[in-house]
Amino acid sequence: MQANVGDMLIIHGHVVGQRDRKGEIIEIRGPAGSPPYLVRFEDGHEQLMFPGPDAVVQPATTD
């Protein structure tokens, strides 16, 4: 998995009815865009993450 600062990390829910979590990657601590990522979620909390297979990176838009 490769990412850039500003990309969105989307973690899909594991259980029916559990919504996806979405957060902005604010820091990359691995080499060449690899994990771990420091992510700021929609509720404002920040977490250091090693995303699993249930996560996808959505590139930042350049509008």
C-alpha positions in Angstrom: 0.0 0.0 0.0 1.3 3.4 -1.0 -0.1 6.8 0.0 0.7 10.5 0.1 -0.1 13.1 2.7 -3.6 14.4 2.1 -4.9 11.1 0.8 -8.0 9.6 2.5 -7.8 6.2 4.2 -11.1 4.3 4.1 -11.6 1.3 6.4 -14.6 -0.8 5.6 -16.9 -2.0 8.3 -16.6 -5.7 9.4 -20.2 -6.2 10.5 -23.5 -5.6 8.8 -24.7 -2.1 9.8 -21.2 -0.9 10.8 -20.3 2.1 8.7 -16.9 2.7 7.1 -14.4 4.9 8.9 -12.7 7.6 6.8 -9.7 9.7 7.8 -7.1 12.0 6.2 -3.5 10.8 6.1 -1.6 13.6 7.8 1.8 12.0 8.1 3.7 9.0 6.6 6.2 7.3 8.8 7.3 4.5 6.5 9.7 4.6 3.6 8.4 5.7 0.1 4.8 6.2 1.1 4.4 2.9 3.0 2.8 2.4 6.4 2.6 3.3 9.2 0.3 6.4 8.6 -0.8 9.0 11.1 -4.5 9.4 10.3 -7.0 12.1 11.4 -10.5 10.7 11.5 -13.8 12.6 10.9 -14.4 12.9 14.7 -11.0 14.7 15.1 -9.0 11.9 16.8 -5.6 10.9 15.4 -4.2 7.4 15.3 -1.1 5.7 14.0 -2.2 2.9 11.7 -0.8 -0.1 9.8 -3.9 -0.6 7.5 -5.1 -4.1 6.9 -6.8 -5.7 3.9 -10.1 -4.0 4.8 -8.6 -0.5 4.1 -8.1 1.4 0.8 -6.3 4.6 0.0 -8.3 7.2 -1.9 -6.0 9.7 -3.6 -6.5 13.4 -2.8 -8.3 15.3 -5.5 -6.4 18.1 -7.2 -9.3 20.3 -8.2 
